[in-house]
Amino acid sequence: MENRNNRDRDGGGKPRHYTQPKVDKMEMVFGLRPILEALHAGKTMEKIYLLKGTKHSISQEITELAREAQIPISQVPVEKLDQLTRKNHQGAVGYLSAISYSPLDEIVASIFEKGKDPLLLVLDRVTDVRNFGAIARNAECMGVDAIVIPSRGAAQINADALKTSAGALSLIPVCREQNLKDTLHFLKQSGIRVVACTEKAEDDLTDTTIDLTGPVAVLMGSEEDGISPEYLKRADVRVKIPMVGQVQSLNVSVASGIILYEALRQRKAE
């Protein structure tokens, strides 16, 4: 599907390798069979809530299909389901995704096949919807090829995220991965350097030795506690954004814009 607003990275007006249809909101699906039918139809779902303790054959099939599709499932009490909808939910409520997620391996292969150096953005537990939308907007503007998020502990991509992204989520692929540790290993095995942006780093972004050219995946951490230690130790490079004020931290969407701009600057200079 082509989009006339879709432009290549150098602004030449050529179609990019990826487009998303515009979706206005995240639709609720309730009831065991409707959710099962949605999964069989290949619909992308953001999350599924099932009544805790249910051992119905349909609920078991839903669980199996959701796991295969890397869709998060939560076993919850009936009170939670009643809060989500007053309709007859039959112990199951799901949300259709506002976007379609992309396979990371296919995205990476496609970028390399085009002779390009991938620039990816990996988000570890960024949960605020508007932060995520703003980050997506930064990423699209700065030439990021895809955003990678975990299947659990990430912001839901809903109408607020789409609106805050100013259309970016209709243009940039989002890859939802079951295990970020395995994902980082895959990226490194694919020849992509993982650059962690963290205040715990010794080197800062103004250091001339910080190279953001070539195949790079920028790793950003959560709003609460930054990058998980298990992911941080897997980074090839750690870098911090220099600050001189008394407040020694930045909003993750602002921080992502700064480091992605530096990546774009270096790539254009090269």
N, C-alpha and C positions, 0 to 999 in steps of 0.2 A: 504494500500500500504506500503510494507516494504522497508526499505532503509538500505543497509549493513553498511553504515556509522553511522547509528543511534545507540547510545549507552546509557545505563542507567546511572543514576547519579553517581554511584560509580565506573564507568569505567569497569564493568564486561563484557561488550560486548553483553548484552541482549537488545532486541528491546525496545525502549521507547513506551509510549502510543500514540505517535503522530508523523506523518511525513507530509511533504509538497512536492508536486512535484516541480521541478525546473522550473522556468519561466524566460525567458531572458528579456522581456520588457513589458510595459503596452500598450495594443493595443487600438487604437481609434476606436469607432463605431459612425457613423454619419447618420442622417436621423431618422425620427420619428419611422417608422415601424421596421427598424433593431434594434433600441434600445428596442422597445417594445418586439420584438421576443427574444432578449437576456435576458430580464427580465423574460419572460414566460418560457424560457429554464432553468431558475435558475442560470444564469451566475452571478458571483459576480462582481459588478461594484464599482469602486473607487469614481467616481463622475459623475454627469450628469448636463449639461448646457442646459437650455431651453430658447428660445426667449421670452423676457419679453412681457407680455400682450397677449400671445397666448392662445386661448380658444378652441383649437381643441380637439375633443373627445379623440384622441389618446394621446395627450399631457397630458390630465387630467388622463387618465389611467396610463400613465407612472409615473405621480406624485404619484398616489395612491400606485402603486406597489413599487416604490422606498421608500416611507415612511414606508411601511410594512417591507421592507428589510433593513431599517436604512441606506439607501444610500443618501448621501448629494446631494441636488439639488440647483442650483443657477439660478435665473431668470436674464438674462443678455441681453444687447442690441445686435443688429445684428453685430456691429463692433467687439465685443468680439468673437462671433462665427466665424467671418471672419478671425480673428487673429489665431484661433485654426486650421482652415482648409480652403483651397481655393476651396474645392469640394462642391457639392450641399448638404449642411447640412440640409436643410428643417427646420431650426430653432431648431435643436437638435444635440448635440454632447455629447458623453459619453466616459468614459475610463473603459475598463475591468481591474479588479484588477490583480496584479501580483501574489497574493496569494488568498487563500480562508479563509475567517474569520470564527472563531469558536464561538459557543454559550458559554458564560461564565458560565452559570449555569451547563451545561453539563460537562465542563472542571473541575469545582470545585467538582461536584459530583463524577466524575471519580477519581480524586486524593484522595478524602476521602475514596472511596470504596477500593482503593488499600492499605489503611492503612497508607498513607503518610500525612505529614503536608505540606499544600500548601505553596509555596513561589511564590507570584505574583508580577508583576511590573506594576503600574498604572502611565500612563504619561498624565499630564495635559498640553495640547497645545504645545507639542514639535513639531515644524513646519519644522525644517531644516532636509532635507532628509538624509544627510550624518550623522548628529547627531543621527537620528533615527536608521540608519543602524548600527552605532557603538554601540549604546545602546543595540540593539538586539544581537549583537555579545557578549557584556559583559554578558547579561542575560543568553544566552545559555551556555556560559562557566562556569557561576557561579551557574547553576542548577535551574534557574527560570522555573516554570512550564508553565506560560503564560504571555503575555504582553497585557495590557488593554489600549485602546486608545478611545478618543471620536470620534463620527462620524463627528463632525465639529471641525475645528481648529487643525487638526493633519496633520503631513507630509504625502504626498502621497507616497504610497509604490510602487515605480517604479524601473527601472533598476539600478539607482544610489543607492537606498536603499538596493537592493539585493546584489549589488557588495560590498558595504561598510560593509554589515553584514557578509561577507566572508562565505556565505552559511547558516548562523544561521536562517534566515527567511524561509529556507526550512525545519527547524527542530523544531522550537518553535511555538506554537499556538499564534495567535494574535486575540484578541476579540475586536470588534468595538461596543461601547455602545452609545446609544442615549443620555443618561443623566448620567454624572459621579456622580452627587449627589445621584441619586437612586442606582447607582452601588456600591458606598461606603456603603450605607445603607444595601444593599444586602450582601456585604462581611461581615460586622459586625454582621448581623443577622445569618450568616453562621458560626460564631465563629472565623472569621479571623480578627486579629488585624491590624489596618491601621497605619503604621509608616511613618510619613511625614519627608522627608529630606529637611530641610530649614535652611538658615542662621539666621532666626528669632527665632530659638529655643534657650533655655537656656542651655540644656544638650547637651554634645557633644558625639561623637561616642566612645571616649575612656573611658567614664564613665562605670564602671562595672555593673551599674544597667540597662543599655540598653540591653534588651533581644530581640534578633532576631531569637530565636528558636520558635518552634511551628508554628501554622498557621499564616502567615504574608503576608500582602500586602504592599510593599514599594511604596510610593507616591512621584513622582518627578514632579517638575514644569517646566514651559516654560523657554526658553532662555532669554526672555525679562524681565519678572517680577515674576518668580517663581510660587509657588502654589497659586491658587485663594483663597482669604479669605474664601469663602463659603465652599471650600473643606478642607482648613487647619483646620477650627474649628471642623470638623468632624473626625479628626485624633485622634487615641487613644494615640499616642506617637509622640512627635516632637523631632527631633535630628538634630544637625548640625555637619558638618565635621570640625574638628579643623584645623586652619591655622595660620601660624606665619609670613607670608610674608606681604608685603604692599598691594598686590592685594587680596582683601577679597572675591573673588568669583571664582568658578570653572566652566568650561564648563559642561553642564548637562551630557554629555556622560562620562566624567571623574568622576564626582560625583557619577553617578550610578554605575560605576565600583568599586569605593571605598566602598560604603555601601553594595553592593551585595557581595563583597569579605568578608566583616565583617560578613554578614549573613552566608555565606558558612563556614567561620572559626568557628563560634560558633556552627553550626550544626554538623560539623565534630568532634569538641571537645566533644560535648554532646554524 
